[in-house]
C-alpha cells in the first residue's frame, strides 16, 4: 500500500458536495431502484446495480464524506500526539541492537525511531 497524500485527500473532501449524503429505496415521488446513493445539493441520484452488492456500495459512498472527515481529524490528533511525545534525540544502539537512548530492547525496533519515520512521511510537523 502506498503512503497516503493527506493534503490531496483533504482537498478532495473539501471539493466534494457539502452536506449529508444518503442512500435509500425511494426519493421524491418515483421509485428509482433499490440501491441508490444520493448526494445532497439537488443532484440526481446515482443508481447502482442491485445484483452486484449495490446496497452496500451505496452505503459506502454515502458515508464516505463523513467518514473521511472523521478519519482525517483522528489522523491529525494522532500526529499531534506522536509529535509531542517523540524524542528529538537520535537513537543510539548497543552491541546487542537495543536502543540505549530510549530504553528499547533489541527484540523490537525503537518506538521513537518508528515515530520519527512516521512523522517524516507526514510533512508539516517539526
N, CA, C and O atoms as CSV, one atom per row, in Angstrom:
chain,resi,resn,atom,element,x,y,z
A,1,UNK,N,N,0.839,-1.172,0.000
A,1,UNK,CA,C,0.000,0.000,0.000
A,1,UNK,C,C,0.886,1.238,0.000
A,1,UNK,O,O,1.820,1.335,0.795
A,2,UNK,N,N,0.598,2.179,-0.884
A,2,UNK,CA,C,1.416,3.387,-0.950
A,2,UNK,C,C,1.036,4.349,0.164
A,2,UNK,O,O,-0.046,4.249,0.743
A,3,UNK,N,N,1.922,5.266,0.455
A,3,UNK,CA,C,1.670,6.238,1.506
A,3,UNK,C,C,0.555,7.194,1.086
A,3,UNK,O,O,0.523,7.631,-0.064
A,4,UNK,N,N,-0.351,7.523,1.991
A,4,UNK,CA,C,-1.447,8.431,1.632
A,4,UNK,C,C,-0.952,9.869,1.503
A,4,UNK,O,O,-0.092,10.312,2.265
A,5,UNK,N,N,-1.497,10.579,0.547
A,5,UNK,CA,C,-1.233,12.006,0.403
A,5,UNK,C,C,-2.367,12.715,1.134
A,5,UNK,O,O,-3.429,12.969,0.564
A,6,UNK,N,N,-2.128,13.028,2.393
A,6,UNK,CA,C,-3.163,13.586,3.258
A,6,UNK,C,C,-3.686,14.906,2.699
A,6,UNK,O,O,-4.890,15.160,2.746
A,7,UNK,N,N,-2.803,15.746,2.172
A,7,UNK,CA,C,-3.245,17.037,1.634
A,7,UNK,C,C,-4.181,16.832,0.437
A,7,UNK,O,O,-5.173,17.549,0.305
A,8,UNK,N,N,-3.882,15.873,-0.427
A,8,UNK,CA,C,-4.737,15.597,-1.587
A,8,UNK,C,C,-6.091,15.046,-1.140
A,8,UNK,O,O,-7.124,15.402,-1.707
A,9,UNK,N,N,-6.089,14.189,-0.137
A,9,UNK,CA,C,-7.347,13.643,0.384
A,9,UNK,C,C,-8.199,14.774,0.958
A,9,UNK,O,O,-9.407,14.829,0.728
A,10,UNK,N,N,-7.564,15.669,1.703
A,10,UNK,CA,C,-8.299,16.794,2.290
A,10,UNK,C,C,-8.860,17.698,1.190
A,10,UNK,O,O,-9.994,18.163,1.308
A,11,UNK,N,N,-8.100,17.958,0.127
A,11,UNK,CA,C,-8.598,18.795,-0.980
A,11,UNK,C,C,-9.803,18.147,-1.652
A,11,UNK,O,O,-10.772,18.833,-1.975
A,12,UNK,N,N,-9.752,16.831,-1.865
A,12,UNK,CA,C,-10.895,16.146,-2.481
A,12,UNK,C,C,-12.124,16.221,-1.576
A,12,UNK,O,O,-13.240,16.433,-2.050
A,13,UNK,N,N,-11.912,16.048,-0.284
A,13,UNK,CA,C,-13.025,16.133,0.665
A,13,UNK,C,C,-13.644,17.529,0.639
A,13,UNK,O,O,-14.866,17.665,0.598
A,14,UNK,N,N,-12.814,18.553,0.662
A,14,UNK,CA,C,-13.313,19.924,0.682
A,14,UNK,C,C,-13.982,20.309,-0.636
A,14,UNK,O,O,-14.852,21.181,-0.653
A,15,UNK,N,N,-13.587,19.669,-1.741
A,15,UNK,CA,C,-14.170,19.970,-3.053
A,15,UNK,C,C,-15.485,19.219,-3.293
A,15,UNK,O,O,-16.253,19.581,-4.184
A,16,UNK,N,N,-15.739,18.186,-2.506
A,16,UNK,CA,C,-16.960,17.384,-2.680
A,16,UNK,C,C,-18.189,18.187,-2.273
A,16,UNK,O,O,-18.081,19.171,-1.542
A,17,UNK,N,N,-19.348,17.766,-2.746
A,17,UNK,CA,C,-20.605,18.416,-2.391
A,17,UNK,C,C,-20.771,18.389,-0.871
A,17,UNK,O,O,-20.707,17.322,-0.261
A,18,UNK,N,N,-20.982,19.541,-0.264
A,18,UNK,CA,C,-21.127,19.574,1.199
A,18,UNK,C,C,-22.474,19.003,1.647
A,18,UNK,O,O,-23.394,18.822,0.849
A,19,UNK,N,N,-22.554,18.734,2.921
A,19,UNK,CA,C,-23.811,18.267,3.496
A,19,UNK,C,C,-23.817,16.772,3.707
A,19,UNK,O,O,-22.826,16.079,3.475
A,20,UNK,N,N,-24.963,16.297,4.153
A,20,UNK,CA,C,-25.139,14.872,4.445
A,20,UNK,C,C,-25.497,14.149,3.160
A,20,UNK,O,O,-26.378,14.588,2.422
A,21,UNK,N,N,-24.831,13.069,2.898
A,21,UNK,CA,C,-25.154,12.215,1.765
A,21,UNK,C,C,-25.999,11.073,2.311
A,21,UNK,O,O,-25.878,10.735,3.489
A,22,UNK,N,N,-26.850,10.470,1.487
A,22,UNK,CA,C,-27.736,9.427,1.992
A,22,UNK,C,C,-28.005,8.378,0.933
A,22,UNK,O,O,-27.725,8.573,-0.249
A,23,UNK,N,N,-28.550,7.272,1.379
A,23,UNK,CA,C,-28.973,6.196,0.490
A,23,UNK,C,C,-30.438,5.920,0.768
A,23,UNK,O,O,-30.978,6.346,1.789
A,24,UNK,N,N,-31.077,5.204,-0.142
A,24,UNK,CA,C,-32.460,4.834,0.103
A,24,UNK,C,C,-33.079,4.154,-1.088
A,24,UNK,O,O,-32.483,4.079,-2.162
A,25,UNK,N,N,-34.291,3.655,-0.887
A,25,UNK,CA,C,-35.014,2.961,-1.942
A,25,UNK,C,C,-35.879,3.917,-2.756
A,25,UNK,O,O,-36.099,3.685,-3.944
A,26,UNK,N,N,-36.366,4.971,-2.147
A,26,UNK,CA,C,-37.254,5.908,-2.841
A,26,UNK,C,C,-36.802,7.339,-2.548
A,26,UNK,O,O,-36.432,7.685,-1.426
A,27,UNK,N,N,-36.847,8.140,-3.584
A,27,UNK,CA,C,-36.544,9.554,-3.430
A,27,UNK,C,C,-37.566,10.319,-4.242
A,27,UNK,O,O,-37.803,9.995,-5.405
A,28,UNK,N,N,-38.166,11.319,-3.652
A,28,UNK,CA,C,-39.193,12.084,-4.355
A,28,UNK,C,C,-40.446,11.241,-4.506
A,28,UNK,O,O,-40.839,10.526,-3.584
A,29,UNK,N,N,-41.073,11.326,-5.672
A,29,UNK,CA,C,-42.345,10.638,-5.872
A,29,UNK,C,C,-42.200,9.317,-6.603
A,29,UNK,O,O,-43.131,8.511,-6.594
A,30,UNK,N,N,-41.086,9.074,-7.224
A,30,UNK,CA,C,-40.936,7.846,-8.003
A,30,UNK,C,C,-39.986,6.867,-7.352
A,30,UNK,O,O,-39.263,7.204,-6.414
A,31,UNK,N,N,-39.997,5.665,-7.857
A,31,UNK,CA,C,-39.070,4.647,-7.395
A,31,UNK,C,C,-37.889,4.629,-8.346
A,31,UNK,O,O,-38.063,4.532,-9.561
A,32,UNK,N,N,-36.701,4.722,-7.800
A,32,UNK,CA,C,-35.501,4.778,-8.622
A,32,UNK,C,C,-34.719,3.475,-8.576
A,32,UNK,O,O,-33.616,3.404,-9.119
A,33,UNK,N,N,-35.244,2.479,-7.965
A,33,UNK,CA,C,-34.496,1.245,-7.797
A,33,UNK,C,C,-34.170,1.056,-6.334
A,33,UNK,O,O,-34.405,1.947,-5.518
A,34,UNK,N,N,-33.644,-0.069,-6.010
A,34,UNK,CA,C,-33.458,-0.362,-4.593
A,34,UNK,C,C,-32.050,-0.069,-4.082
A,34,UNK,O,O,-31.793,-0.227,-2.889
A,35,UNK,N,N,-31.146,0.346,-4.937
A,35,UNK,CA,C,-29.762,0.537,-4.493
A,35,UNK,C,C,-29.245,1.851,-5.056
A,35,UNK,O,O,-28.658,1.892,-6.138
A,36,UNK,N,N,-29.469,2.919,-4.309
A,36,UNK,CA,C,-29.194,4.258,-4.808
A,36,UNK,C,C,-28.377,5.032,-3.794
A,36,UNK,O,O,-28.609,4.934,-2.589
A,37,UNK,N,N,-27.420,5.801,-4.286
A,37,UNK,CA,C,-26.699,6.749,-3.445
A,37,UNK,C,C,-27.118,8.138,-3.889
A,37,UNK,O,O,-27.070,8.444,-5.081
A,38,UNK,N,N,-27.520,8.967,-2.974
A,38,UNK,CA,C,-27.921,10.326,-3.296
A,38,UNK,C,C,-26.995,11.281,-2.569
A,38,UNK,O,O,-26.740,11.137,-1.373
A,39,UNK,N,N,-26.503,12.245,-3.301
A,39,UNK,CA,C,-25.658,13.277,-2.735
A,39,UNK,C,C,-26.524,14.511,-2.588
A,39,UNK,O,O,-27.230,14.891,-3.522
A,40,UNK,N,N,-26.478,15.138,-1.427
A,40,UNK,CA,C,-27.304,16.315,-1.204
A,40,UNK,C,C,-26.884,17.432,-2.143
A,40,UNK,O,O,-25.785,17.402,-2.698
A,41,UNK,N,N,-27.738,18.397,-2.320
A,41,UNK,CA,C,-27.427,19.536,-3.153
A,41,UNK,C,C,-28.208,19.555,-4.447
A,41,UNK,O,O,-27.838,20.270,-5.378
A,42,UNK,N,N,-29.276,18.789,-4.530
A,42,UNK,CA,C,-30.129,18.813,-5.696
A,42,UNK,C,C,-29.604,18.052,-6.898
A,42,UNK,O,O,-30.136,18.196,-7.999
A,43,UNK,N,N,-28.584,17.256,-6.712
A,43,UNK,CA,C,-28.055,16.472,-7.816
A,43,UNK,C,C,-28.903,15.224,-8.035
A,43,UNK,O,O,-29.521,14.731,-7.092
A,44,UNK,N,N,-28.945,14.705,-9.256
A,44,UNK,CA,C,-29.705,13.470,-9.476
A,44,UNK,C,C,-29.035,12.302,-8.763
A,44,UNK,O,O,-27.821,12.319,-8.556
A,45,UNK,N,N,-29.809,11.292,-8.386
A,45,UNK,CA,C,-29.233,10.144,-7.682
A,45,UNK,C,C,-28.385,9.284,-8.610
A,45,UNK,O,O,-28.560,9.292,-9.829
A,46,UNK,N,N,-27.482,8.557,-8.016
A,46,UNK,CA,C,-26.645,7.600,-8.725
A,46,UNK,C,C,-27.219,6.219,-8.457
A,46,UNK,O,O,-27.238,5.770,-7.310
A,47,UNK,N,N,-27.682,5.549,-9.482
A,47,UNK,CA,C,-28.264,4.223,-9.284
A,47,UNK,C,C,-27.179,3.173,-9.480
A,47,UNK,O,O,-26.450,3.192,-10.472
A,48,UNK,N,N,-27.084,2.265,-8.530
A,48,UNK,CA,C,-26.084,1.207,-8.570
A,48,UNK,C,C,-26.748,-0.133,-8.862
A,48,UNK,O,O,-27.929,-0.327,-8.572
A,49,UNK,N,N,-26.002,-1.030,-9.421
A,49,UNK,CA,C,-26.500,-2.347,-9.820
A,49,UNK,C,C,-26.984,-3.128,-8.602
A,49,UNK,O,O,-26.183,-3.452,-7.725
A,50,UNK,N,N,-28.285,-3.436,-8.530
A,50,UNK,CA,C,-28.813,-4.141,-7.359
A,50,UNK,C,C,-28.328,-5.584,-7.258
A,50,UNK,O,O,-28.463,-6.206,-6.204
A,51,UNK,N,N,-27.775,-6.117,-8.324
A,51,UNK,CA,C,-27.339,-7.507,-8.306
A,51,UNK,C,C,-25.858,-7.658,-8.019
A,51,UNK,O,O,-25.351,-8.779,-7.960
A,52,UNK,N,N,-25.175,-6.577,-7.845
A,52,UNK,CA,C,-23.731,-6.629,-7.585
A,52,UNK,C,C,-23.387,-5.825,-6.342
A,52,UNK,O,O,-22.551,-4.924,-6.402
A,53,UNK,N,N,-24.002,-6.129,-5.246
A,53,UNK,CA,C,-23.682,-5.503,-3.965
A,53,UNK,C,C,-24.027,-4.015,-3.943
A,53,UNK,O,O,-23.404,-3.247,-3.209
A,54,UNK,N,N,-25.003,-3.607,-4.732
A,54,UNK,CA,C,-25.353,-2.202,-4.876
A,54,UNK,C,C,-25.726,-1.507,-3.587
A,54,UNK,O,O,-25.306,-0.373,-3.359
A,55,UNK,N,N,-26.509,-2.159,-2.731
A,55,UNK,CA,C,-26.926,-1.520,-1.476
A,55,UNK,C,C,-25.707,-1.213,-0.601
A,55,UNK,O,O,-25.606,-0.119,-0.045
A,56,UNK,N,N,-24.794,-2.156,-0.479
A,56,UNK,CA,C,-23.589,-1.930,0.332
A,56,UNK,C,C,-22.686,-0.877,-0.304
A,56,UNK,O,O,-22.105,-0.054,0.404
A,57,UNK,N,N,-22.560,-0.892,-1.637
A,57,UNK,CA,C,-21.756,0.116,-2.315
A,57,UNK,C,C,-22.356,1.503,-2.102
A,57,UNK,O,O,-21.625,2.464,-1.861
A,58,UNK,N,N,-23.679,1.614,-2.187
A,58,UNK,CA,C,-24.347,2.894,-1.979
A,58,UNK,C,C,-24.112,3.402,-0.556
A,58,UNK,O,O,-23.841,4.586,-0.355
A,59,UNK,N,N,-24.213,2.518,0.419
A,59,UNK,CA,C,-23.973,2.914,1.809
A,59,UNK,C,C,-22.534,3.392,2.002
A,59,UNK,O,O,-22.288,4.365,2.716
A,60,UNK,N,N,-21.585,2.704,1.364
A,60,UNK,CA,C,-20.181,3.104,1.463
A,60,UNK,C,C,-19.977,4.500,0.869
A,60,UNK,O,O,-19.334,5.351,1.483
A,61,UNK,N,N,-20.525,4.729,-0.320
A,61,UNK,CA,C,-20.395,6.034,-0.973
A,61,UNK,C,C,-21.037,7.119,-0.120
A,61,UNK,O,O,-20.451,8.183,0.080
A,62,UNK,N,N,-22.228,6.856,0.376
A,62,UNK,CA,C,-22.948,7.857,1.152
A,62,UNK,C,C,-22.224,8.213,2.447
A,62,UNK,O,O,-22.267,9.365,2.877
A,63,UNK,N,N,-21.567,7.253,3.069
A,63,UNK,CA,C,-20.878,7.514,4.334
A,63,UNK,C,C,-19.452,8.025,4.157
A,63,UNK,O,O,-18.852,8.522,5.110
A,64,UNK,N,N,-18.904,7.909,2.952
A,64,UNK,CA,C,-17.506,8.283,2.726
A,64,UNK,C,C,-17.231,9.732,3.106
A,64,UNK,O,O,-16.193,10.029,3.698
A,65,UNK,N,N,-18.133,10.623,2.778
A,65,UNK,CA,C,-17.934,12.041,3.040
A,65,UNK,C,C,-17.716,12.298,4.535
A,65,UNK,O,O,-16.754,12.964,4.917
A,66,UNK,N,N,-18.601,11.775,5.370
A,66,UNK,CA,C,-18.462,11.961,6.813
A,66,UNK,C,C,-17.302,11.134,7.368
A,66,UNK,O,O,-16.559,11.606,8.230
A,67,UNK,N,N,-17.146,9.904,6.878
A,67,UNK,CA,C,-16.099,9.024,7.405
A,67,UNK,C,C,-14.703,9.578,7.146
A,67,UNK,O,O,-13.842,9.532,8.024
A,68,UNK,N,N,-14.477,10.103,5.940
A,68,UNK,CA,C,-13.159,10.647,5.615
A,68,UNK,C,C,-12.859,11.856,6.493
A,68,UNK,O,O,-11.731,12.003,6.965
A,69,UNK,N,N,-13.833,12.716,6.719
A,69,UNK,CA,C,-13.623,13.876,7.584
A,69,UNK,C,C,-13.230,13.441,8.997
A,69,UNK,O,O,-12.319,14.016,9.592
A,70,UNK,N,N,-13.912,12.433,9.530
A,70,UNK,CA,C,-13.601,11.927,10.868
A,70,UNK,C,C,-12.206,11.308,10.902
A,70,UNK,O,O,-11.439,11.548,11.834
A,71,UNK,N,N,-11.877,10.513,9.886
A,71,UNK,CA,C,-10.567,9.867,9.853
A,71,UNK,C,C,-9.436,10.891,9.732
A,71,UNK,O,O,-8.392,10.732,10.365
A,72,UNK,N,N,-9.630,11.928,8.933
A,72,UNK,CA,C,-8.610,12.974,8.830
A,72,UNK,C,C,-8.416,13.686,10.164
A,72,UNK,O,O,-7.285,13.981,10.551
A,73,UNK,N,N,-9.501,13.961,10.862
A,73,UNK,CA,C,-9.398,14.608,12.175
A,73,UNK,C,C,-8.659,13.696,13.167
A,73,UNK,O,O,-7.827,14.164,13.944
A,74,UNK,N,N,-8.968,12.402,13.133
A,74,UNK,CA,C,-8.284,11.454,14.023
A,74,UNK,C,C,-6.799,11.358,13.683
A,74,UNK,O,O,-5.960,11.281,14.580
A,75,UNK,N,N,-6.474,11.363,12.388
A,75,UNK,CA,C,-5.072,11.318,11.972
A,75,UNK,C,C,-4.332,12.556,12.464
A,75,UNK,O,O,-3.208,12.451,12.954
A,76,UNK,N,N,-4.952,13.726,12.337
A,76,UNK,CA,C,-4.318,14.951,12.830
A,76,UNK,C,C,-4.071,14.874,14.332
A,76,UNK,O,O,-3.023,15.305,14.814
A,77,UNK,N,N,-5.028,14.329,15.069
A,77,UNK,CA,C,-4.861,14.171,16.517
A,77,UNK,C,C,-3.712,13.222,16.816
A,77,UNK,O,O,-2.873,13.505,17.672
A,78,UNK,N,N,-3.672,12.094,16.110
A,78,UNK,CA,C,-2.597,11.115,16.329
A,78,UNK,C,C,-1.236,11.709,15.980
A,78,UNK,O,O,-0.264,11.500,16.706
A,79,UNK,N,N,-1.163,12.439,14.886
A,79,UNK,CA,C,0.105,13.076,14.506
A,79,UNK,C,C,0.560,14.072,15.568
A,79,UNK,O,O,1.746,14.138,15.890
A,80,UNK,N,N,-0.371,14.843,16.108
A,80,UNK,CA,C,-0.014,15.816,17.140
A,80,UNK,C,C,0.502,15.113,18.398
A,80,UNK,O,O,1.455,15.576,19.025
A,81,UNK,N,N,-0.127,14.003,18.761
A,81,UNK,CA,C,0.314,13.246,19.941
A,81,UNK,C,C,1.697,12.652,19.704
A,81,UNK,O,O,2.572,12.745,20.564
A,82,UNK,N,N,1.893,12.044,18.543
A,82,UNK,CA,C,3.195,11.450,18.221
A,82,UNK,C,C,4.265,12.533,18.210
A,82,UNK,O,O,5.360,12.339,18.738
A,83,UNK,N,N,3.945,13.670,17.609
A,83,UNK,CA,C,4.894,14.777,17.540
A,83,UNK,C,C,5.274,15.259,18.934
A,83,UNK,O,O,6.442,15.547,19.197
A,84,UNK,N,N,4.297,15.347,19.822
A,84,UNK,CA,C,4.564,15.823,21.179
A,84,UNK,C,C,5.373,14.819,21.998
A,84,UNK,O,O,6.180,15.211,22.842
A,85,UNK,N,N,5.162,13.538,21.754
A,85,UNK,CA,C,5.830,12.516,22.557
A,85,UNK,C,C,7.173,12.061,21.997
A,85,UNK,O,O,7.998,11.528,22.738
A,86,UNK,N,N,7.403,12.261,20.706
A,86,UNK,CA,C,8.634,11.781,20.082
A,86,UNK,C,C,9.825,12.579,20.605
A,86,UNK,O,O,9.786,13.807,20.676
A,87,UNK,N,N,10.854,11.877,20.958
A,87,UNK,CA,C,12.085,12.471,21.459
A,87,UNK,C,C,12.936,12.901,20.271
A,87,UNK,O,O,13.226,12.080,19.400
A,88,UNK,N,N,13.343,14.165,20.212
A,88,UNK,CA,C,14.155,14.606,19.075
A,88,UNK,C,C,15.572,14.035,19.088
A,88,UNK,O,O,16.272,14.095,18.077
A,89,UNK,N,N,16.000,13.485,20.224
A,89,UNK,CA,C,17.349,12.903,20.291
A,89,UNK,C,C,17.412,11.631,19.459
A,89,UNK,O,O,16.481,10.825,19.482
A,90,UNK,N,N,18.502,11.447,18.727
A,90,UNK,CA,C,18.621,10.251,17.893
A,90,UNK,C,C,18.830,8.988,18.734
A,90,UNK,O,O,19.304,9.036,19.869
A,91,UNK,N,N,18.464,7.883,18.141
A,91,UNK,CA,C,18.712,6.587,18.783
A,91,UNK,C,C,20.213,6.301,18.765
A,91,UNK,O,O,20.928,6.722,17.855
A,92,UNK,N,N,20.661,5.602,19.750
A,92,UNK,CA,C,21.999,5.024,19.703
A,92,UNK,C,C,21.899,3.627,20.288
A,92,UNK,O,O,21.285,3.404,21.332
A,93,UNK,N,N,22.515,2.706,19.589
A,93,UNK,CA,C,22.317,1.279,19.858
A,93,UNK,C,C,23.547,0.650,20.500
A,93,UNK,O,O,24.684,1.005,20.188
A,94,UNK,N,N,23.296,-0.286,21.398
A,94,UNK,CA,C,24.396,-1.040,21.998
A,94,UNK,C,C,24.773,-2.197,21.081
A,94,UNK,O,O,24.187,-2.365,20.012
A,95,UNK,N,N,25.751,-2.993,21.501
A,95,UNK,CA,C,26.249,-4.098,20.668
A,95,UNK,C,C,25.170,-5.163,20.428
A,95,UNK,O,O,25.274,-5.935,19.475
A,96,UNK,N,N,24.149,-5.216,21.270
A,96,UNK,CA,C,23.068,-6.186,21.091
A,96,UNK,C,C,21.922,-5.658,20.236
A,96,UNK,O,O,20.969,-6.388,19.965
A,97,UNK,N,N,22.003,-4.405,19.810
A,97,UNK,CA,C,20.966,-3.838,18.959
A,97,UNK,C,C,19.879,-3.091,19.713
A,97,UNK,O,O,18.918,-2.629,19.097
A,98,UNK,N,N,20.002,-2.961,21.025
A,98,UNK,CA,C,18.999,-2.235,21.802
A,98,UNK,C,C,19.253,-0.733,21.762
A,98,UNK,O,O,20.402,-0.294,21.789
A,99,UNK,N,N,18.198,0.040,21.698
A,99,UNK,CA,C,18.319,1.498,21.686
A,99,UNK,C,C,18.548,1.970,23.122
A,99,UNK,O,O,17.664,1.865,23.972
A,100,UNK,N,N,19.727,2.481,23.371
A,100,UNK,CA,C,20.070,2.950,24.704
A,100,UNK,C,C,19.490,4.332,25.007
A,100,UNK,O,O,19.264,4.675,26.167
A,101,UNK,N,N,19.252,5.118,23.963
A,101,UNK,CA,C,18.711,6.465,24.167
A,101,UNK,C,C,17.274,6.432,24.665
A,101,UNK,O,O,16.844,7.311,25.413
A,102,UNK,N,N,16.527,5.401,24.240
A,102,UNK,CA,C,15.101,5.367,24.560
A,102,UNK,C,C,14.676,4.112,25.320
A,102,UNK,O,O,13.486,3.889,25.542
A,103,UNK,N,N,15.641,3.303,25.714
A,103,UNK,CA,C,15.350,2.149,26.545
A,103,UNK,C,C,14.620,1.009,25.856
A,103,UNK,O,O,13.920,0.240,26.515
A,104,UNK,N,N,14.768,0.885,24.557
A,104,UNK,CA,C,14.124,-0.206,23.831
A,104,UNK,C,C,15.077,-1.391,23.739
A,104,UNK,O,O,16.258,-1.227,23.431
A,105,UNK,N,N,14.564,-2.571,24.003
A,105,UNK,CA,C,15.367,-3.777,23.912
A,105,UNK,C,C,15.667,-4.156,22.470
A,105,UNK,O,O,15.094,-3.596,21.536
A,106,UNK,N,N,16.561,-5.104,22.303
A,106,UNK,CA,C,16.993,-5.499,20.961
A,106,UNK,C,C,15.963,-6.375,20.249
A,106,UNK,O,O,16.106,-6.647,19.057
A,107,UNK,N,N,14.925,-6.819,20.967
A,107,UNK,CA,C,13.933,-7.683,20.337
A,107,UNK,C,C,12.894,-6.915,19.525
A,107,UNK,O,O,12.051,-7.523,18.866
A,108,UNK,N,N,12.948,-5.580,19.567
A,108,UNK,CA,C,11.999,-4.782,18.810
A,108,UNK,C,C,12.675,-3.490,18.356
A,108,UNK,O,O,13.642,-3.033,18.966
A,109,UNK,N,N,12.150,-2.908,17.271
A,109,UNK,CA,C,12.686,-1.623,16.826
A,109,UNK,C,C,12.284,-0.549,17.819
A,109,UNK,O,O,11.220,-0.626,18.433
A,110,UNK,N,N,13.118,0.431,17.969
A,110,UNK,CA,C,12.837,1.525,18.887
A,110,UNK,C,C,11.554,2.241,18.461
A,110,UNK,O,O,11.427,2.665,17.312
A,111,UNK,N,N,10.615,2.372,19.384
A,111,UNK,CA,C,9.348,3.029,19.093
A,111,UNK,C,C,9.568,4.488,18.714
A,111,UNK,O,O,8.839,5.029,17.883
A,112,UNK,N,N,10.559,5.124,19.310
A,112,UNK,CA,C,10.832,6.517,18.980
A,112,UNK,C,C,11.338,6.643,17.548
A,112,UNK,O,O,10.967,7.584,16.845
A,113,UNK,N,N,12.171,5.718,17.109
A,113,UNK,CA,C,12.654,5.734,15.723
A,113,UNK,C,C,11.482,5.539,14.756
A,113,UNK,O,O,11.421,6.193,13.714
A,114,UNK,N,N,10.564,4.651,15.094
A,114,UNK,CA,C,9.382,4.434,14.246
A,114,UNK,C,C,8.517,5.695,14.213
A,114,UNK,O,O,7.973,6.048,13.166
A,115,UNK,N,N,8.390,6.371,15.355
A,115,UNK,CA,C,7.607,7.610,15.402
A,115,UNK,C,C,8.247,8.682,14.525
A,115,UNK,O,O,7.547,9.388,13.798
A,116,UNK,N,N,9.571,8.810,14.585
A,116,UNK,CA,C,10.260,9.797,13.758
A,116,UNK,C,C,10.078,9.493,12.274
A,116,UNK,O,O,9.879,10.410,11.478
A,117,UNK,N,N,10.142,8.224,11.893
A,117,UNK,CA,C,9.926,7.829,10.498
A,117,UNK,C,C,8.496,8.167,10.063
A,117,UNK,O,O,8.282,8.648,8.950
A,118,UNK,N,N,7.534,7.917,10.926
A,118,UNK,CA,C,6.133,8.223,10.628
A,118,UNK,C,C,5.947,9.722,10.420
A,118,UNK,O,O,5.272,10.137,9.478
A,119,UNK,N,N,6.537,10.533,11.288
A,119,UNK,CA,C,6.406,11.986,11.158
A,119,UNK,C,C,7.051,12.489,9.871
A,119,UNK,O,O,6.557,13.444,9.273
A,120,UNK,N,N,8.133,11.872,9.436
A,120,UNK,CA,C,8.774,12.264,8.178
A,120,UNK,C,C,7.865,12.019,6.978
A,120,UNK,O,O,7.937,12.739,5.982
A,121,UNK,N,N,7.006,10.996,7.074
A,121,UNK,CA,C,6.080,10.697,5.979
A,121,UNK,C,C,4.922,11.681,5.921
A,121,UNK,O,O,4.169,11.704,4.948
A,122,UNK,N,N,4.781,12.494,6.964
A,122,UNK,CA,C,3.690,13.472,7.034
A,122,UNK,C,C,4.291,14.855,7.279
A,122,UNK,O,O,4.394,15.302,8.421
A,123,UNK,N,N,4.688,15.531,6.188
A,123,UNK,CA,C,5.350,16.832,6.322
A,123,UNK,C,C,4.470,17.850,7.030
A,123,UNK,O,O,3.257,17.681,7.156
A,124,UNK,N,N,5.118,18.906,7.484
A,124,UNK,CA,C,4.401,19.961,8.189
A,124,UNK,C,C,4.534,19.844,9.692
A,124,UNK,O,O,3.976,20.650,10.436
A,125,UNK,N,N,5.259,18.858,10.132
A,125,UNK,CA,C,5.497,18.648,11.561
A,125,UNK,C,C,6.969,18.942,11.836
A,125,UNK,O,O,7.825,18.749,10.973
A,126,UNK,N,N,7.242,19.400,13.020
A,126,UNK,CA,C,8.603,19.682,13.487
A,126,UNK,C,C,9.327,20.596,12.554
A,126,UNK,O,O,10.485,20.936,12.797
